[in-house]
Amino acid sequence: MDAKLKDLPHDRESLEAILRALILERDEQSQRATDLHVESLRQKKRADELYVENLRLQLELERYKKFYYGPRADRLATSGDVAQALLEFAEQLEAKPNHPEDVPAQAESEYELRRVKRRPGRRHLASFENLPVTTRVYELSAEQRICPCCGVERKEIGADESWQIEYIPGRFERIQHVRKKYACSTCEKSGENPQMEVAAKPEAAIDKGMAGPGLLAYIVTSKFSDYLPLYRLEDIFERQGFEISRATQSVWCGDVADLVEPLYELMAERVRQSHVVATDDTILPMLSVGKTQAARMWVYVGDAAHPYNIFDFTLNRGRDGPRYFLRDYREVLLADAYGGYNGVVAGNQMTRAGCWSHYPESAVIRSGLSIVQTCRHEMRRTAGPHSR
């Protein structure tokens, strides 16, 4: 170190030059370190952005895979692609004749009232002695106990007992219905037209059935609203301590359908009172011998004044399905380009409507629009790039 100090110049100007050079070198190194730090931060930020972009691309790739390989592979990217596909589909479908299998020879028999043949006697249920019991006693009021013959109060002589299985969310319980019987002791002694009365109990949803209204409502709602198969309900009930076979549940669903059929007919009549009824159909696989059969479920949607959605089941896509449902309808039918609707509308006072993708005259409308668009293009080309 002493030797290096001896080599330093002694004049002031030389020392100041060396000092300035050292300060400049220090500043350059400091600036270089700052730049390196900023660049490292920028690289780190860029790495984070690339990581997020990679995750986004992976998610987008998974969506495209789902769109391509999944059950909704017909989804398109933009609404324009969807509209164009619908237009081409409508033109092809309109030009395609009806398949003979779509119109069965005996279609009217499809709409006859179908009833499941009931076996005589009560359907067997598993042992229910392990269920908790709730006893409900029904008695005559003080006014009802008065004998209409002699005016003396009738005395209790017995009771009618019956059982009902009820379902309370999360548990089963037995409800014991005890209907008290009353008779007039004076008339009994005199032997003159003895008067006996039994207390009434609430009406059952199924005549002489053991299923309570809560249990029936839970089964029907689970199957048709929550789409829970009956075999899964069977397992759920078994875990809760009571077994109800899927066959029994199926019969109960049919009984509930018979019970609410008047309500269904009333809702259907209200829908047919709408000014505009929208309809469409979808394939509903139905169990059949060998393999499932492609049945159809039609939906009919009323207007704002009749806000009901009615579903109608048919075995095929023949025109007789909507023709039977809309047999008395004379207003506007909003439907797609399915040729079967032609036979529904033809011959009556119904008006057919549809969107541009489905309406039969959409080809004329599209040709007119293409002419307008061509004229606009020529006007813009001749008027310059800033014209509108």
C-alpha positions as CSV (number, residue, x, y, z in Angstrom):
1,M,0.0,0.0,0.0
2,D,2.9,2.4,0.8
3,A,4.5,1.7,-2.5
4,K,1.2,2.5,-4.4
5,L,0.9,5.7,-2.5
6,K,4.4,6.7,-3.5
7,D,3.4,6.2,-7.2
8,L,0.6,8.9,-6.9
9,P,1.4,12.2,-8.5
10,H,2.1,15.1,-6.3
11,D,0.5,17.8,-8.2
12,R,-3.1,18.8,-7.5
13,E,-4.5,18.7,-11.0
14,S,-3.4,15.0,-11.4
15,L,-4.9,14.0,-8.1
16,E,-8.2,15.7,-8.9
17,A,-8.3,13.8,-12.3
18,I,-7.7,10.5,-10.6
19,L,-10.4,11.3,-8.0
20,R,-12.9,12.3,-10.6
21,A,-12.2,9.1,-12.5
22,L,-12.7,7.0,-9.4
23,I,-16.0,8.8,-8.6
24,L,-17.2,8.3,-12.1
25,E,-16.4,4.6,-12.0
26,R,-18.2,4.3,-8.7
27,D,-21.3,6.0,-10.1
28,E,-21.2,3.8,-13.2
29,Q,-21.0,0.7,-11.0
30,S,-23.8,2.0,-8.8
31,Q,-25.9,2.7,-11.9
32,R,-25.1,-0.6,-13.4
33,A,-26.2,-2.3,-10.1
34,T,-29.4,-0.3,-10.1
35,D,-30.1,-1.3,-13.7
36,L,-29.4,-4.9,-12.9
37,H,-31.8,-4.8,-10.0
38,V,-34.5,-3.1,-12.1
39,E,-34.0,-5.7,-14.8
40,S,-34.2,-8.5,-12.3
41,L,-37.5,-7.1,-11.0
42,R,-38.8,-6.7,-14.6
43,Q,-37.8,-10.3,-15.4
44,K,-39.5,-11.5,-12.2
45,K,-42.7,-9.6,-13.2
46,R,-42.5,-11.0,-16.7
47,A,-42.1,-14.5,-15.3
48,D,-45.2,-14.0,-13.1
49,E,-47.1,-12.7,-16.1
50,L,-46.0,-15.7,-18.2
51,Y,-47.0,-18.0,-15.4
52,V,-50.5,-16.4,-15.2
53,E,-50.7,-16.5,-19.0
54,N,-49.7,-20.2,-19.0
55,L,-52.5,-20.9,-16.5
56,R,-55.0,-19.0,-18.6
57,L,-54.0,-20.9,-21.7
58,Q,-54.2,-24.2,-19.9
59,L,-57.7,-23.3,-18.7
60,E,-58.7,-22.3,-22.2
61,L,-57.2,-25.5,-23.6
62,E,-59.3,-27.5,-21.1
63,R,-62.4,-25.6,-22.2
64,Y,-61.7,-26.3,-25.9
65,K,-61.1,-30.0,-25.1
66,K,-64.5,-30.1,-23.2
67,F,-66.2,-28.3,-26.1
68,Y,-64.6,-30.7,-28.7
69,Y,-64.8,-34.0,-26.8
70,G,-67.6,-33.3,-24.3
71,P,-71.4,-33.7,-24.7
72,R,-71.7,-30.1,-25.9
73,A,-69.3,-30.5,-28.8
74,D,-71.6,-28.4,-31.1
75,R,-70.8,-25.2,-29.2
76,L,-69.3,-22.5,-31.4
77,A,-67.1,-19.6,-30.5
78,T,-69.2,-16.5,-31.4
79,S,-72.8,-15.7,-31.7
80,G,-72.2,-15.1,-35.5
81,D,-71.0,-18.7,-35.9
82,V,-74.0,-19.9,-34.0
83,A,-76.4,-17.9,-36.1
84,Q,-74.8,-19.1,-39.3
85,A,-75.0,-22.7,-38.2
86,L,-78.6,-22.3,-37.3
87,L,-79.4,-20.8,-40.7
88,E,-77.7,-23.7,-42.6
89,F,-79.4,-26.2,-40.3
90,A,-82.8,-24.6,-40.9
91,E,-82.4,-24.7,-44.7
92,Q,-81.3,-28.3,-44.6
93,L,-84.0,-29.3,-42.3
94,E,-86.7,-27.5,-44.2
95,A,-85.7,-29.2,-47.5
96,K,-85.6,-32.6,-45.9
97,P,-88.8,-34.7,-46.1
98,N,-90.4,-36.3,-43.1
99,H,-89.1,-39.7,-42.3
100,P,-91.9,-42.4,-42.3
101,E,-90.9,-43.5,-38.8
102,D,-91.7,-40.0,-37.5
103,V,-95.4,-40.5,-38.3
104,P,-96.7,-43.8,-36.8
105,A,-99.8,-45.3,-38.3
106,Q,-101.7,-45.5,-35.0
107,A,-100.6,-42.2,-33.4
108,E,-103.9,-41.4,-31.8
109,S,-103.7,-44.5,-29.5
110,E,-100.6,-42.8,-28.0
111,Y,-102.7,-40.2,-26.3
112,E,-105.1,-42.6,-24.7
113,L,-105.1,-42.6,-20.9
114,R,-102.5,-45.1,-19.7
115,R,-103.0,-46.7,-16.4
116,V,-100.7,-49.1,-14.6
117,K,-102.5,-52.3,-13.8
118,R,-102.7,-52.5,-10.0
119,R,-102.4,-55.7,-8.2
120,P,-105.2,-56.5,-5.8
121,G,-104.5,-55.9,-2.1
122,R,-102.1,-53.7,-0.2
123,R,-98.5,-53.6,-1.5
124,H,-96.1,-55.1,1.0
125,L,-93.7,-52.8,2.9
126,A,-90.8,-53.8,5.1
127,S,-91.3,-54.2,8.8
128,F,-91.8,-50.7,10.4
129,E,-91.9,-51.6,14.1
130,N,-88.6,-49.9,14.6
131,L,-89.9,-46.5,13.6
132,P,-90.9,-43.9,16.2
133,V,-94.7,-43.5,16.7
134,T,-96.8,-40.4,16.7
135,T,-100.4,-40.9,17.7
136,R,-103.1,-38.5,16.6
137,V,-106.5,-38.9,18.1
138,Y,-109.6,-37.6,16.3
139,E,-112.7,-37.0,18.5
140,L,-116.1,-35.7,17.9
141,S,-116.8,-32.3,19.2
142,A,-119.4,-31.7,22.0
143,E,-122.0,-30.7,19.5
144,Q,-121.3,-33.8,17.3
145,R,-121.7,-36.1,20.3
146,I,-125.3,-35.2,20.8
147,C,-127.6,-38.0,19.5
148,P,-129.9,-36.6,16.7
149,C,-132.8,-38.9,17.9
150,C,-133.1,-38.3,21.6
151,G,-130.6,-35.5,22.3
152,V,-128.5,-37.5,24.8
153,E,-124.7,-37.3,24.6
154,R,-123.3,-40.4,22.9
155,K,-120.6,-42.4,24.8
156,E,-117.3,-43.7,23.4
157,I,-117.5,-47.4,22.4
158,G,-114.2,-48.0,20.6
159,A,-111.9,-46.7,18.0
160,D,-110.7,-47.4,14.5
161,E,-106.9,-47.6,14.1
162,S,-104.9,-47.3,10.9
163,W,-101.2,-46.7,10.2
164,Q,-99.5,-44.3,7.8
165,I,-95.8,-43.9,7.0
166,E,-94.8,-40.3,6.9
167,Y,-91.4,-38.8,6.1
168,I,-90.0,-35.8,7.9
169,P,-86.8,-34.5,6.4
170,G,-83.9,-36.5,7.9
171,R,-86.0,-39.2,9.5
172,F,-89.0,-41.4,9.2
173,E,-91.8,-41.7,11.7
174,R,-95.1,-43.6,12.1
175,I,-98.3,-41.6,12.5
176,Q,-101.0,-43.6,14.2
177,H,-104.5,-42.4,13.4
178,V,-107.1,-43.2,16.1
179,R,-110.6,-42.4,15.1
180,K,-112.9,-42.4,18.1
181,K,-116.3,-44.0,17.8
182,Y,-119.4,-42.7,19.6
183,A,-122.8,-44.2,20.2
184,C,-125.9,-43.3,22.1
185,S,-126.4,-45.6,25.1
186,T,-130.1,-44.6,25.4
187,C,-130.9,-45.7,21.9
188,E,-128.8,-48.8,22.3
189,K,-130.9,-49.8,25.3
190,S,-134.2,-49.1,23.7
191,G,-133.1,-50.7,20.4
192,E,-134.6,-47.9,18.4
193,N,-132.4,-47.0,15.5
194,P,-129.1,-46.7,17.4
195,Q,-127.0,-43.7,16.2
196,M,-123.2,-44.2,15.9
197,E,-120.6,-41.7,14.6
198,V,-116.8,-42.0,13.9
199,A,-114.5,-39.0,14.0
200,A,-113.1,-38.0,10.7
201,K,-109.4,-37.9,9.8
202,P,-107.6,-36.1,7.0
203,E,-108.0,-37.5,3.6
204,A,-105.0,-39.6,2.3
205,A,-103.3,-38.8,-1.0
206,I,-103.5,-42.5,-1.9
207,D,-106.7,-44.2,-0.9
208,K,-105.9,-46.8,1.8
209,G,-102.2,-46.2,1.2
210,M,-99.6,-46.1,3.9
211,A,-97.5,-43.3,2.3
212,G,-98.2,-39.9,3.8
213,P,-98.3,-36.7,1.7
214,G,-94.9,-35.6,2.9
215,L,-93.3,-38.8,1.9
216,L,-95.0,-38.8,-1.5
217,A,-94.0,-35.1,-2.1
218,Y,-90.4,-35.9,-1.2
219,I,-90.1,-38.8,-3.6
220,V,-91.8,-37.0,-6.5
221,T,-89.7,-33.9,-6.0
222,S,-86.5,-35.8,-5.7
223,K,-87.1,-37.8,-8.9
224,F,-88.6,-35.2,-11.2
225,S,-87.2,-31.9,-9.8
226,D,-83.9,-33.0,-8.4
227,Y,-83.3,-35.8,-11.0
228,L,-82.5,-38.3,-8.3
229,P,-83.1,-41.9,-9.5
230,L,-85.3,-44.1,-7.4
231,Y,-82.6,-46.6,-6.7
232,R,-80.6,-43.9,-5.1
233,L,-83.6,-42.9,-3.0
234,E,-83.9,-46.6,-2.0
235,D,-80.3,-46.5,-0.7
236,I,-80.9,-43.2,1.1
237,F,-84.0,-44.4,2.8
238,E,-82.2,-47.6,3.9
239,R,-79.4,-45.6,5.5
240,Q,-82.1,-43.6,7.4
241,G,-83.5,-46.8,8.9
242,F,-86.4,-47.8,6.6
243,E,-86.4,-49.6,3.2
244,I,-88.8,-48.7,0.4
245,S,-88.1,-50.5,-2.8
246,R,-87.8,-48.6,-6.0
247,A,-90.8,-50.6,-7.5
248,T,-93.0,-49.3,-4.7
249,Q,-91.8,-45.8,-5.2
250,S,-92.5,-46.0,-8.9
251,V,-96.1,-47.1,-8.3
252,W,-96.5,-44.2,-5.8
253,C,-95.2,-41.8,-8.5
254,G,-98.0,-43.1,-10.8
255,D,-100.5,-42.6,-8.0
256,V,-99.4,-39.0,-7.5
257,A,-99.6,-38.4,-11.3
258,D,-103.2,-39.6,-11.2
259,L,-103.9,-37.4,-8.3
260,V,-102.5,-34.2,-9.9
261,E,-103.8,-34.9,-13.4
262,P,-106.7,-32.4,-13.0
263,L,-104.2,-29.7,-12.1
264,Y,-102.1,-30.6,-15.1
265,E,-105.1,-30.4,-17.4
266,L,-106.0,-27.0,-15.9
267,M,-102.4,-25.6,-16.5
268,A,-102.5,-27.0,-20.0
269,E,-105.8,-25.2,-20.7
270,R,-104.3,-22.0,-19.3
271,V,-101.3,-22.3,-21.6
272,R,-103.7,-22.8,-24.6
273,Q,-105.3,-19.5,-23.7
274,S,-102.1,-17.6,-24.3
275,H,-101.7,-15.3,-27.3
276,V,-98.3,-16.8,-28.0
277,V,-97.2,-20.4,-27.2
278,A,-93.6,-21.3,-27.5
279,T,-92.7,-25.0,-28.0
280,D,-89.7,-27.2,-28.6
281,D,-88.8,-30.8,-28.1
282,T,-85.8,-32.8,-26.8
283,I,-84.8,-36.4,-26.9
284,L,-85.7,-38.4,-23.8
285,P,-84.2,-41.9,-23.6
286,M,-86.8,-44.4,-22.5
287,L,-86.1,-47.9,-21.3
288,S,-87.1,-50.5,-23.8
289,V,-86.4,-54.2,-24.7
290,G,-82.8,-54.6,-25.8
291,K,-81.8,-50.9,-25.8
292,T,-83.2,-47.5,-24.9
293,Q,-85.7,-45.9,-27.2
294,A,-85.4,-42.3,-28.3
295,A,-88.7,-40.8,-27.0
296,R,-89.6,-37.1,-27.0
297,M,-90.4,-34.6,-24.3
298,W,-92.2,-31.5,-25.6
299,V,-92.4,-28.2,-23.7
300,Y,-95.2,-25.6,-24.2
301,V,-94.5,-22.2,-22.6
302,G,-97.4,-19.7,-22.1
303,D,-97.2,-16.0,-22.3
304,A,-96.9,-13.5,-19.4
305,A,-100.6,-13.7,-18.6
306,H,-100.4,-17.5,-18.4
307,P,-96.9,-18.3,-17.0
308,Y,-96.9,-22.0,-17.1
309,N,-94.5,-24.6,-18.6
310,I,-96.2,-27.8,-19.7
311,F,-94.3,-30.9,-20.6
312,D,-95.9,-33.5,-22.9
313,F,-94.3,-37.0,-23.4
314,T,-94.5,-38.8,-26.8
315,L,-92.9,-42.0,-28.1
316,N,-91.5,-40.3,-31.2
317,R,-91.2,-36.9,-33.0
318,G,-94.3,-37.3,-35.1
319,R,-96.5,-34.2,-35.7
320,D,-99.4,-35.9,-33.9
321,G,-97.8,-34.9,-30.5
322,P,-98.1,-31.1,-30.9
323,R,-101.2,-31.5,-33.1
324,Y,-103.1,-33.2,-30.2
325,F,-101.9,-30.8,-27.5
326,L,-102.7,-27.7,-29.7
327,R,-105.9,-29.2,-31.1
328,D,-108.0,-26.2,-29.9
329,Y,-105.4,-23.5,-30.2
330,R,-106.0,-20.6,-32.6
331,E,-103.3,-18.1,-31.8
332,V,-99.6,-17.7,-32.5
333,L,-97.2,-20.8,-32.3
334,L,-93.5,-19.9,-31.8
335,A,-91.5,-23.0,-33.0
336,D,-88.3,-24.0,-34.9
337,A,-88.1,-25.1,-38.5
338,Y,-89.2,-28.7,-37.9
339,G,-91.4,-29.7,-40.8
340,G,-93.8,-31.6,-38.5
341,Y,-95.2,-28.2,-37.4
342,N,-96.5,-27.6,-40.9
343,G,-99.2,-30.3,-40.3
344,V,-100.0,-28.7,-37.0
345,V,-100.6,-25.2,-38.4
346,A,-102.1,-26.2,-41.7
347,G,-105.9,-26.4,-41.8
348,N,-106.7,-24.3,-38.8
349,Q,-106.5,-20.6,-37.8
350,M,-103.1,-20.9,-36.0
351,T,-100.3,-18.5,-36.9
352,R,-96.7,-19.8,-37.1
353,A,-93.9,-17.6,-35.9
354,G,-90.1,-18.0,-35.5
355,C,-86.8,-16.2,-35.3
356,W,-84.7,-15.5,-38.4
357,S,-82.8,-18.7,-37.9
358,H,-86.0,-20.8,-38.1
359,Y,-88.7,-18.9,-39.9
360,P,-89.6,-20.5,-43.3
361,E,-89.3,-17.2,-45.1
362,S,-85.9,-16.4,-43.6
363,A,-84.3,-17.1,-47.0
364,V,-86.2,-14.1,-48.5
365,I,-85.2,-11.9,-45.5
366,R,-81.6,-12.9,-45.8
367,S,-81.5,-12.2,-49.5
368,G,-82.9,-8.7,-48.9
369,L,-80.4,-8.1,-46.2
370,S,-77.5,-9.2,-48.5
371,I,-78.7,-6.7,-51.1
372,V,-78.7,-3.9,-48.5
373,Q,-75.3,-4.9,-47.2
374,T,-73.9,-4.9,-50.8
375,C,-75.3,-1.4,-51.5
376,R,-73.8,-0.1,-48.2
377,H,-70.4,-1.6,-49.2
378,E,-70.5,0.1,-52.6
379,M,-71.4,3.5,-51.1
380,R,-68.6,3.3,-48.6
381,R,-66.1,2.3,-51.3
382,T,-67.0,5.2,-53.6
383,A,-67.5,7.8,-50.8
384,G,-64.1,7.2,-49.2
385,P,-62.8,5.5,-45.9
386,H,-64.4,8.1,-43.6
387,S,-68.0,7.7,-44.8
388,R,-70.6,6.0,-42.6
